[in-house]
Amino acid sequence: MNILLINTSDKLGGAAVACSRLRDALRKEGMEVNMLVAHKETVDPTVYTVSSKWLNRFYFLWERLCVFYKNGFRRDTLFQIDIANIGADITTLDVFKQADVIHLHWWNQGTLSLEGLLKIIRTKKPIVWTMHDMWPFTSICHYTDTCTAYHQICCNCPILFSRSGVSDLSYTIFKKKQRIYSEGNIGFVGCSSWLANQARLSALIDAKMIFSIPNPIDINRFCPADKNKVRKQLNLSLEKKYILCGAVNSKDPRKGLDYMLEVSKLLAMSAESDYHFLLVGKSSEEMKEHLALPATVLPFTTDQKQMSLYYQAADLFVIPSLQENLPNMIMEAMACGTPCVGFEVGGIPEMIQHQSTGYVARLKDTKDLAEGIVYCLSDEDRLVSLSVASRRWVEDNYAETKVATRYLSLYKQLLRTNSNGAI
């Protein structure tokens, strides 16, 4: 079977990482797999680009300019929405023509357009679309917050501060998606059950065409190791309790940085003196300045081997995000035997088994999040138990072979559908 995976990048971003891992998992099952991206960051010869570098740049800038105009020239919402009004036509490419199955991932910001999607549908090739956020089943937004308009029809979009009804951009794009989706059978996949269930509420998608399959991870690459040996390698103390935190975009309120800072204050008032943060990410220095506990900034890296060392060195991984699907960092940490703490939101409660592989705190409850950290770190025997259970959970649910097998089953099902005309 020849499978073509399509994503905006082959390396940058959570969707790119998940897409690349699925490629590796499918190849280990004997499949021929290529990737098609707008922004190629690797030298892999099986990764192709949708068009030239300059044309890709033009597509990106034109869509952003159109969004900027439509949102009233507001920078704070510029990347909260996508309208897919421009992008490459990939149906003319040889790598597309040779594929048996087209597997879409995150293809926004000028990679493909909705009209380009329609052209893909009309080739009659089986299409799988792994949803990494809510955009496939909403009109224009990647996360809806509290808005549920997509259950019936999007209009008067709160992100646009619009009150223009059927003249609203969200209404126009919603109707366009509705028309395009009706022309073909797309198998929509939620990386988490939470996302799949949200998709089933959408008026855009037939519920029977929605599936739930998690992202895969190489459990040999991300695995437990001798903590003391790793800490010596990273020049870290052997005595401290290290709390790893990903210091991502501090300007994105969805990532919950303010909640993490508040948690650090609560821990500083009650926790033992050996609690210490490990920060990795582009906002690490900024985050360090505001934490109430000591912190060490680890060199930013996209190298998976180096990241595995960070997880192995830590006693606990904490994620304060307010909106998430199936975070790669939780999966990676647990694969390394590092328990996790996070809020009860999105797919996080599916990954962290409360008080078994970590702790799931009430959403936006900083006191409960702090108590979860203390719960995990205050008892050494409990920490060991959480570590063992974390690793076992990943082996049972996210290992490459298990995930690849489920996708292969879906591919075959859709291939039969195309032959027989019905699922």
C-alpha positions in Angstrom: 0.0 0.0 0.0 1.3 3.4 -1.0 0.3 6.1 1.5 0.8 9.9 1.2 0.9 11.9 4.4 0.2 15.7 4.1 1.1 18.3 6.7 2.3 21.9 6.6 5.8 21.0 8.0 7.7 17.7 8.4 9.4 18.8 11.6 8.0 22.0 13.3 5.0 21.7 15.5 3.1 19.0 17.3 1.2 17.8 14.2 4.5 17.5 12.3 6.0 15.4 15.0 2.9 13.1 15.1 2.8 12.8 11.3 6.4 11.9 11.1 6.1 9.3 13.8 3.1 7.8 12.0 5.2 7.6 8.8 7.9 5.7 10.7 5.4 3.4 12.3 3.7 2.6 9.0 7.1 1.9 7.3 7.9 -0.6 10.0 4.8 -2.4 9.0 6.1 -2.6 5.4 4.1 0.2 3.9 5.4 2.6 1.3 5.0 6.1 2.8 5.8 9.6 1.5 5.2 13.0 3.0 4.1 16.1 1.2 4.7 19.4 3.0 4.8 23.2 2.4 7.9 23.7 4.6 10.5 21.0 4.4 13.0 21.1 7.3 14.7 17.7 6.9 16.8 16.1 4.1 14.6 13.0 3.9 14.2 12.2 0.1 10.7 10.8 0.7 9.5 14.2 1.9 8.2 16.3 -1.0 7.0 19.9 -1.2 3.6 21.0 -2.4 5.2 23.9 -4.5 8.2 26.1 -4.6 9.6 27.8 -1.5 8.6 31.3 -2.8 5.1 30.2 -3.9 4.5 28.6 -0.5 5.6 31.9 1.1 3.2 33.8 -1.1 0.3 31.4 -0.1 1.0 31.9 3.6 1.3 35.7 3.4 -1.8 36.1 1.3 -4.0 34.0 3.6 -2.7 35.9 6.6 -3.3 39.2 5.0 -6.9 38.2 4.2 -7.4 37.0 7.8 -5.9 40.2 9.1 -8.3 42.3 7.0 -11.3 40.1 8.0 -10.5 40.2 11.8 -10.3 44.0 11.8 -6.5 44.1 11.8 -6.2 42.5 15.2 -2.9 40.8 15.9 -4.1 38.8 18.9 -6.4 36.6 16.9 -4.4 36.5 13.7 -3.4 32.9 14.2 -6.5 31.7 15.9 -8.3 31.2 12.6 -7.6 29.9 9.1 -9.8 30.3 6.0 -7.9 28.1 3.5 -8.7 30.5 0.7 -5.4 29.7 -1.1 -2.9 26.9 -1.5 -1.3 24.4 -3.8 -3.1 22.0 -6.2 -1.4 18.7 -5.3 -3.4 16.4 -7.5 -1.0 17.1 -10.5 2.0 15.8 -8.6 3.4 12.4 -9.3 3.7 11.5 -5.6 0.0 12.2 -5.3 -1.0 10.2 -8.4 1.0 7.2 -7.2 -0.6 7.1 -3.7 -3.4 4.6 -2.9 -4.5 6.5 0.2 -4.3 10.3 0.9 -3.8 11.0 4.6 -4.3 14.6 5.6 -3.0 16.0 8.8 -2.6 19.8 9.7 -2.5 21.6 6.3 -3.4 25.2 7.2 -1.6 28.5 6.6 -1.5 28.3 2.9 -0.5 24.7 2.4 -3.8 23.6 0.8 -7.0 25.5 0.1 -10.6 24.2 0.5 -10.9 24.2 -3.3 -7.7 22.1 -3.3 -9.4 19.7 -0.9 -12.3 19.4 -3.3 -10.0 18.5 -6.1 -8.5 15.8 -3.9 -12.0 14.4 -3.1 -12.9 14.3 -6.8 -9.9 12.0 -7.6 -11.9 9.4 -5.7 -8.9 8.3 -3.7 -9.6 7.2 -0.1 -9.0 10.1 2.3 -8.1 10.0 5.9 -7.9 13.2 7.9 -6.3 13.1 11.3 -7.6 16.1 13.2 -5.0 17.8 15.5 -7.3 20.5 16.6 -11.0 21.5 16.0 -10.6 23.3 12.6 -11.7 20.4 10.4 -15.2 20.4 12.0 -15.6 24.1 12.8 -15.7 26.9 10.3 -12.5 28.9 10.8 -11.2 28.5 14.4 -8.7 25.9 15.8 -10.2 25.9 19.3 -13.7 27.1 20.1 -13.3 27.9 23.8 -16.9 28.0 25.0 -18.6 28.6 21.5 -20.8 25.8 20.3 -22.2 27.4 17.1 -20.5 24.6 15.0 -23.1 22.2 16.4 -25.7 23.8 14.1 -24.0 26.5 11.9 -21.2 29.0 12.5 -22.0 32.7 12.2 -21.5 35.8 14.3 -18.1 34.5 15.1 -16.9 35.7 18.6 -13.3 35.7 17.4 -14.2 38.2 14.7 -16.5 40.1 17.0 -19.0 39.8 14.2 -22.7 40.4 14.3 -23.3 40.2 10.5 -25.2 36.9 10.3 -25.0 35.3 6.9 -22.5 37.9 5.7 -20.2 36.7 8.4 -16.9 35.1 7.3 -17.4 32.1 9.6 -20.9 31.5 8.0 -19.4 31.6 4.5 -16.6 29.2 5.2 -18.9 26.8 7.1 -21.3 26.6 4.2 -18.3 26.1 1.8 -16.9 23.2 4.0 -20.4 21.7 4.1 -20.6 21.7 0.4 -17.1 20.2 -0.1 -17.4 17.5 2.6 -20.7 16.3 1.0 -18.9 15.3 -2.2 -16.8 12.5 -0.7 -16.3 10.0 2.1 -13.5 11.3 4.3 -12.5 9.3 7.4 -12.0 11.8 10.1 -9.7 10.7 13.0 -9.5 12.3 16.4 -6.2 11.8 18.1 -8.1 11.7 21.3 -11.6 10.5 22.1 -12.3 13.9 23.4 -11.7 15.5 20.0 -13.6 12.7 18.2 -16.6 13.3 20.4 -16.4 17.0 19.8 -16.4 16.3 16.0 -19.5 14.2 16.4 -21.4 17.2 17.6 -20.5 19.2 14.5 -23.1 19.7 11.8 -20.4 19.4 9.2 -19.5 15.7 9.6 -21.4 12.5 9.5 -20.8 10.8 12.9 -20.3 7.4 11.3 -17.2 8.7 9.5 -15.4 9.8 12.7 -12.9 7.5 14.3 -10.5 7.8 17.3 -6.9 6.7 17.0 -4.1 8.1 19.1 -0.7 9.3 17.8 2.1 6.7 17.9 5.5 6.9 19.7 8.7 4.9 19.4 8.9 3.3 22.9 12.5 2.3 22.2 13.6 5.9 21.6 11.6 7.3 24.5 12.2 4.9 27.4 13.3 4.9 31.0 16.9 5.2 32.0 19.2 5.4 35.0 18.1 8.8 36.5 21.4 9.5 38.3 23.4 8.7 35.2 21.3 11.0 33.1 21.5 13.8 35.7 25.3 13.6 35.8 25.3 13.8 32.0 23.2 17.0 32.2 25.1 18.4 35.2 22.0 18.3 37.5 21.8 17.6 41.2 21.2 14.0 42.3 19.2 15.1 45.3 16.6 17.6 44.1 13.1 16.9 43.0 13.0 18.1 39.4 9.7 19.3 37.8 10.0 19.5 34.0 7.8 22.1 32.3 7.6 23.1 28.6 8.0 26.8 28.4 6.2 27.5 25.1 4.8 30.7 23.7 4.2 32.9 26.7 1.8 35.1 24.7 -0.6 32.2 24.0 -3.2 32.1 26.9 -4.1 28.6 26.0 -0.8 27.4 27.3 -1.6 28.5 30.8 1.7 30.1 31.8 0.0 32.4 34.3 -1.4 29.3 36.1 2.1 27.7 36.3 3.5 30.9 37.8 0.8 30.9 40.5 1.4 27.2 41.2 5.1 28.0 41.8 4.1 30.5 44.4 1.9 27.9 46.2 4.7 25.4 46.1 7.2 27.9 47.4 5.0 28.5 50.4 4.5 24.8 51.2 6.9 22.5 49.4 10.2 21.1 50.4 13.3 23.1 49.6 14.6 20.6 47.0 11.8 21.3 44.5 13.4 22.7 41.3 12.0 23.5 37.9 13.5 22.3 34.6 12.4 24.5 31.7 12.7 23.7 28.0 11.3 25.9 25.3 11.6 29.2 23.6 10.1 31.2 26.5 12.2 29.5 29.2 14.2 32.6 30.2 11.1 34.7 30.5 9.4 32.0 32.6 12.4 31.6 34.9 12.3 35.3 35.8 8.7 35.0 37.2 8.8 31.6 38.9 8.8 31.6 42.7 11.0 28.5 42.8 14.5 28.0 41.4 14.7 26.9 37.8 17.3 25.6 35.4 16.9 26.4 31.7 17.7 23.4 29.5 19.0 24.1 25.9 16.1 24.2 23.5 16.1 21.3 21.1 14.0 19.4 18.6 16.3 16.4 18.8 14.3 13.5 20.2 17.3 11.8 21.8 18.1 14.9 23.7 14.5 15.5 24.7 14.3 11.9 26.1 17.2 12.8 28.4 15.3 15.7 29.8 12.3 13.5 30.6 14.5 10.8 32.1 16.2 13.4 34.4 12.9 14.8 35.7 10.8 13.4 38.5 7.6 14.9 37.1 6.3 16.6 34.0 3.7 19.4 34.5 1.5 20.8 31.7 -0.7 23.8 32.6 -2.5 24.1 29.2 -6.1 25.2 29.1 -6.8 23.7 25.7 -5.1 20.5 24.4 -5.8 17.6 22.2 -3.3 14.8 22.8 0.0 16.5 23.8 3.1 14.8 22.5 5.1 15.9 25.6 2.8 14.0 27.9 3.2 10.9 25.8 7.0 11.3 25.6 7.3 11.9 29.4 5.2 8.9 30.3 7.1 6.7 27.8 10.3 7.7 29.7 8.6 6.6 33.0 8.0 10.2 34.1 4.6 10.8 35.7 2.6 13.8 34.6 0.3 16.4 36.1 -2.2 18.5 34.1 -5.6 20.1 34.0 -8.8 18.1 33.2 -9.2 19.4 29.7 -9.3 18.0 26.2 -7.5 14.7 25.8 -5.3 15.1 28.9 -7.6 12.9 31.2 -7.3 10.1 28.6 -3.5 10.2 28.9 -3.0 10.8 32.6 -4.8 8.2 34.7 -5.6 10.1 37.8 -3.5 9.0 40.8 -2.3 6.0 38.8 0.1 7.5 36.2 0.0 11.1 37.5 -2.6 13.6 38.6 -5.5 15.3 36.8 -6.4 18.7 38.4 -9.6 20.6 38.1 -9.5 23.0 35.2 -7.9 26.4 36.2 -7.6 25.3 39.8 -4.1 26.2 40.7 -4.4 24.9 44.2 -5.4 21.5 42.9 -2.6 21.5 40.3 -0.1 22.3 43.1 -1.6 19.6 45.3 -1.2 17.2 42.4 2.5 18.0 42.2 2.9 17.4 45.9 0.9 14.2 45.7 3.3 12.8 43.1 6.6 13.9 44.6 6.0 13.6 48.4 6.2 9.8 48.6 9.1 8.0 47.0 7.3 4.6 46.8 4.3 6.3 45.2 6.5 8.1 42.7 8.1 4.7 41.7 4.6 3.2 41.2 3.4 6.2 39.1 6.5 5.9 37.0 6.1 2.1 36.3 2.4 2.6 35.5 3.1 5.5 33.2 5.5 3.5 31.1 3.1 0.5 30.9 0.2 2.8 29.8 2.2 4.1 26.9 3.3 0.6 25.9 -0.4 -0.6 25.9 -1.9 2.4 24.1 0.5 4.4 22.0 3.2 1.9 20.8 3.9 2.2 17.1 2.7 -1.2 16.1 -0.6 -0.8 17.9 -1.4 2.5 16.3 -0.1 1.6 12.8 -2.3 -1.5 12.9 -5.4 0.6 13.6 -4.6 3.0 10.8 -4.0 0.1 8.3 -7.4 -1.3 9.2 -9.0 2.1 8.5 -7.2 2.5 5.2 -8.4 -0.9 4.1 -12.0 -0.1 5.2 -12.0 3.1 3.1 -10.5 1.3 0.2 -13.4 -1.2 0.3 -15.8 1.7 0.7 -14.5 3.2 -2.6 -14.9 -0.1 -4.3 -18.4 -1.0 -2.9 -19.8 2.5 -2.5 -20.8 2.2 1.2 -19.2 1.6 4.6 
